Amino acid sequence: MEAAMQQFHMGVIPDGNRRWAMANGMQPSEGHKAGAKKMELLVNWALCHDEIRELSIYGLSEENFKRQPSELSNLYSIYYDGLAKLLGSNEVHDHGVRVNLVSTSPKRVPKNIVDVCMELKSETKYYGNKVLNILIGYTGQSEILKSVSTPMNRVKNLFFGLSEEDILRSLGVKSTCDFVLRTGEEEADREAKSGFLLWQSAYSEYYHLKKFWPDIQEQDLNEAWDYFQHARRMKGK
């Protein structure tokens, strides 16, 4: 009898859209459009890897709401188009992907984006082969605070104290993250979390890909995954 395949949760911090646009003499919106195309590459790549059960993508942090209104408007339009395309994607249904919008500031996310995400969630809620978490208007600090402050956890903490499982169960993303990939052209390696899945990624393997997000290729993803698989085999030895 064959052993069950081990499956993992991968997180992605797609950094560098704006700097890529600047380096190429373009407006930030062009960087975000190029980044959206590479997001399709990422999702399709993950769907082809049976060992990746869950994929969490950092779309927009709470801090990003401070950007110029014109840039945010363009970004929201790109997000909506991408999510609407995902809604009509046969791959989501063929692979049984459950799609979640995770936001710690949902009231600040445009209604049309919330609506299309809710439709995605409704259409995929019974799927269980894979999970796709889209983080928009999200920051890990707020997620942890909200988890600790839920009525159930407040009462339990008062009488019994909280366990790690109690907190994880009340988070927007409810499983630990095994591997985090971050892009960005910096001189030194980075493990900057930028508020991404702070609780879930406490013991994640990190991989810094020294390219702006719009420059990544499938080979880059393959090399990152090979690194993670080797790191898992080593198990800290």
Backbone torsions as a table, in degrees:
resi	resn	phi	psi	omega
1	MET	NA	128.2	-177.7
2	GLU	-74.3	143.3	177.1
3	ALA	-71.1	147.7	179.2
4	ALA	-65.7	141.8	178.9
5	MET	-67.8	134.0	175.7
6	GLN	-77.2	133.1	-177.8
7	GLN	-118.1	154.4	-170.4
8	PHE	-133.6	163.4	176.2
9	HIS	-110.4	121.3	-178.8
10	MET	-112.4	133.6	175.2
11	GLY	-112.1	148.8	-178.1
12	VAL	-133.3	128.1	173.3
13	ILE	-109.6	96.9	-173.2
14	PRO	-84.4	83.0	-173.3
15	ASP	-93.2	144.1	169.3
16	GLY	114.6	7.0	-179.8
17	ASN	-60.3	-46.8	-176.8
18	ARG	-70.0	-40.3	179.8
19	ARG	-69.0	-32.8	174.9
20	TRP	-62.6	-43.8	179.8
21	ALA	-63.4	-43.3	179.9
22	MET	-62.4	-42.6	-179.3
23	ALA	-65.1	-23.2	-178.6
24	ASN	-106.9	15.3	176.2
25	GLY	66.6	33.3	-177.7
26	MET	-118.2	167.2	174.0
27	GLN	-76.2	153.9	179.3
28	PRO	-52.6	-35.6	-178.6
29	SER	-60.6	-33.7	178.4
30	GLU	-69.0	-33.8	175.2
31	GLY	-65.6	-40.5	179.4
32	HIS	-67.7	-36.1	177.3
33	LYS	-65.4	-43.3	178.1
34	ALA	-64.1	-37.5	178.0
35	GLY	-65.7	-35.5	179.3
36	ALA	-63.8	-37.4	177.7
37	LYS	-64.1	-38.7	179.3
38	LYS	-73.2	-22.3	174.5
39	MET	-66.9	-37.2	175.2
40	GLU	-62.9	-42.3	177.1
41	LEU	-58.3	-45.2	-179.2
42	LEU	-60.8	-49.0	-176.6
43	VAL	-63.1	-45.8	179.5
44	ASN	-63.8	-37.1	177.0
45	TRP	-63.2	-45.1	-179.4
46	ALA	-65.3	-35.4	179.6
47	LEU	-64.1	-27.2	-178.7
48	CYS	-84.3	-4.4	179.4
49	HIS	-109.5	102.8	-176.9
50	ASP	-61.4	-25.9	-177.3
51	GLU	-77.6	-10.4	174.6
52	ILE	-95.6	104.1	-178.4
53	ARG	-89.1	-33.3	-175.0
54	GLU	-132.8	137.4	179.9
55	LEU	-130.0	123.6	177.9
56	SER	-115.4	125.2	-175.6
57	ILE	-116.8	127.3	179.0
58	TYR	-83.8	105.9	-178.7
59	GLY	-91.4	-48.1	-175.3
60	LEU	-154.1	127.4	177.8
61	SER	-89.1	166.3	174.9
62	GLU	-60.4	-36.9	-179.9
63	GLU	-63.7	-29.1	-178.7
64	ASN	-67.6	-15.3	176.4
65	PHE	-63.9	-13.8	-179.7
66	LYS	-80.3	-6.4	-179.4
67	ARG	-67.3	167.0	-179.5
68	GLN	-59.0	137.8	-179.4
69	PRO	-53.4	-37.4	-178.9
70	SER	-66.2	-39.7	178.6
71	GLU	-67.6	-41.5	178.9
72	LEU	-63.8	-39.5	179.3
73	SER	-61.0	-44.9	177.3
74	ASN	-63.9	-40.1	-179.7
75	LEU	-65.2	-42.9	178.6
76	TYR	-61.5	-39.4	178.8
77	SER	-63.1	-41.4	178.3
78	ILE	-65.4	-43.1	178.0
79	TYR	-60.3	-46.0	-177.6
80	TYR	-61.7	-45.7	-179.7
81	ASP	-61.1	-42.0	179.9
82	GLY	-66.0	-40.9	-180.0
83	LEU	-70.1	-38.7	177.2
84	ALA	-63.9	-38.5	176.9
85	LYS	-65.0	-39.4	178.0
86	LEU	-64.2	-36.9	179.3
87	LEU	-60.2	-36.2	179.8
88	GLY	-93.6	10.4	-175.9
89	SER	-80.5	128.2	176.0
90	ASN	-67.7	-29.6	-177.1
91	GLU	-61.5	-37.5	179.4
92	VAL	-59.4	-44.5	-178.3
93	HIS	-77.6	-39.1	-179.2
94	ASP	-64.2	-34.4	-178.4
95	HIS	-95.6	-0.1	178.7
96	GLY	62.5	52.4	-175.2
97	VAL	-95.4	122.3	173.0
98	ARG	-87.1	125.6	-174.5
99	VAL	-108.8	130.8	180.0
100	ASN	-125.8	136.7	166.1
101	LEU	-92.6	125.3	178.6
102	VAL	-117.0	117.3	-178.4
103	SER	-140.4	136.1	174.6
104	THR	-97.0	-3.5	175.1
105	SER	-136.8	59.2	-173.1
106	PRO	-61.2	-26.6	-179.0
107	LYS	-70.6	-17.0	179.7
108	ARG	-94.5	-6.9	178.6
109	VAL	-86.3	131.8	-179.3
110	PRO	-52.9	142.8	-174.5
111	LYS	-59.7	-38.6	-177.4
112	ASN	-65.8	-31.5	176.8
113	ILE	-71.6	-42.9	177.3
114	VAL	-60.8	-42.6	-177.0
115	ASP	-63.5	-46.1	-178.8
116	VAL	-67.7	-33.6	177.1
117	CYS	-68.6	-38.1	177.6
118	MET	-66.2	-35.2	176.5
119	GLU	-67.3	-41.5	175.7
120	LEU	-60.3	-44.8	-179.7
121	LYS	-62.7	-42.5	-179.4
122	SER	-64.4	-42.8	-177.4
123	GLU	-72.4	-21.2	-174.2
124	THR	-116.1	6.2	-170.7
125	LYS	-64.2	-21.4	-179.7
126	TYR	-95.7	-0.9	177.8
127	TYR	-77.7	150.1	-178.4
128	GLY	-142.8	3.2	-179.8
129	ASN	-70.8	-42.8	-179.6
130	LYS	-142.4	161.7	178.9
131	VAL	-130.0	133.8	175.7
132	LEU	-120.2	115.1	177.3
133	ASN	-103.2	124.6	178.6
134	ILE	-110.3	115.7	-174.0
135	LEU	-98.7	110.4	-179.1
136	ILE	-129.6	124.9	-175.4
137	GLY	65.7	48.1	-171.6
138	TYR	-127.5	141.5	169.5
139	THR	-146.6	134.3	-173.7
140	GLY	-60.4	-35.6	179.3
141	GLN	-59.4	-45.6	179.7
142	SER	-64.9	-37.5	-179.9
143	GLU	-62.2	-43.3	179.8
144	ILE	-66.1	-43.7	179.2
145	LEU	-61.2	-42.0	178.7
146	LYS	-64.2	-38.5	179.4
147	SER	-64.2	-47.3	-179.4
148	VAL	-64.0	-29.3	-173.6
149	SER	-92.1	1.6	177.4
150	THR	-61.8	148.2	-178.5
151	PRO	-53.0	-42.5	-178.9
152	MET	-63.8	-44.8	-178.7
153	ASN	-69.8	-32.9	177.7
154	ARG	-65.1	-42.6	178.8
155	VAL	-68.4	-45.1	-179.2
156	LYS	-63.3	-39.4	179.3
157	ASN	-64.4	-35.5	-179.4
158	LEU	-64.7	-39.5	-173.9
159	PHE	-100.9	-35.1	-172.4
160	PHE	-123.9	-18.9	-170.8
161	GLY	87.4	157.0	-177.6
162	LEU	-100.5	145.6	173.2
163	SER	-102.3	167.9	176.4
164	GLU	-60.9	-36.2	179.9
165	GLU	-64.2	-36.3	178.2
166	ASP	-61.6	-43.8	-178.8
167	ILE	-69.3	-46.1	-178.8
168	LEU	-60.6	-40.0	-178.1
169	ARG	-63.2	-26.7	-176.9
170	SER	-98.7	3.2	177.9
171	LEU	-81.0	162.7	176.9
172	GLY	-67.8	-39.2	173.3
173	VAL	-105.3	117.5	-164.3
174	LYS	-101.6	11.3	177.9
175	SER	-128.6	151.8	178.4
176	THR	-67.7	149.1	-178.9
177	CYS	-100.3	128.7	-175.2
178	ASP	-88.8	-32.4	-170.7
179	PHE	-146.2	130.4	177.9
180	VAL	-120.8	124.9	175.9
181	LEU	-106.1	128.0	175.9
182	ARG	-124.7	137.5	176.4
183	THR	-104.4	170.5	176.8
184	GLY	137.5	134.4	-179.7
185	GLU	-88.0	96.4	174.2
186	GLU	-122.9	159.2	-179.1
187	GLU	-71.1	-33.1	-177.8
188	ALA	-113.3	154.4	175.1
189	ASP	-61.3	145.7	-179.0
190	ARG	-125.8	143.8	167.4
191	GLU	-126.6	32.5	179.7
192	ALA	-66.3	123.5	-175.9
193	LYS	-85.3	-23.0	177.6
194	SER	51.9	33.9	178.6
195	GLY	77.8	13.7	-174.5
196	PHE	-88.0	116.3	174.3
197	LEU	43.3	54.3	-173.1
198	LEU	-60.5	-41.3	179.0
199	TRP	-75.8	-46.4	-173.5
200	GLN	-69.2	-25.3	-174.5
201	SER	-104.5	19.8	-176.9
202	ALA	-55.7	-33.0	-178.1
203	TYR	-120.2	25.2	179.8
204	SER	-71.5	151.3	164.6
205	GLU	-80.8	136.3	-180.0
206	TYR	-110.5	143.9	178.0
207	TYR	-137.8	119.7	178.5
208	HIS	-99.7	114.5	177.5
209	LEU	-93.4	114.5	-172.4
210	LYS	-81.3	62.2	173.9
211	LYS	-144.5	151.1	169.3
212	PHE	-67.3	149.6	-175.4
213	TRP	-53.1	-43.7	-178.7
214	PRO	-64.9	-12.2	-178.2
215	ASP	-93.7	-4.5	-175.5
216	ILE	-69.9	151.8	176.3
217	GLN	-126.2	167.9	180.0
218	GLU	-57.9	-36.4	179.4
219	GLN	-61.1	-35.6	177.4
220	ASP	-62.9	-41.9	178.8
221	LEU	-66.0	-39.9	178.3
222	ASN	-62.7	-42.0	-179.7
223	GLU	-67.4	-38.1	177.6
224	ALA	-63.9	-41.6	-179.5
225	TRP	-69.1	-37.3	175.5
226	ASP	-61.0	-41.1	177.1
227	TYR	-59.4	-46.4	-178.6
228	PHE	-63.2	-44.4	-179.6
229	GLN	-61.9	-38.7	177.3
230	HIS	-66.2	-42.0	179.1
231	ALA	-62.6	-37.6	178.8
232	ARG	-66.9	-37.5	-179.9
233	ARG	-67.0	-34.4	179.4
234	MET	-70.7	-35.0	178.3
235	LYS	52.2	42.9	174.9
236	GLY	80.3	2.6	-177.1
237	LYS	-77.5	NA	NA
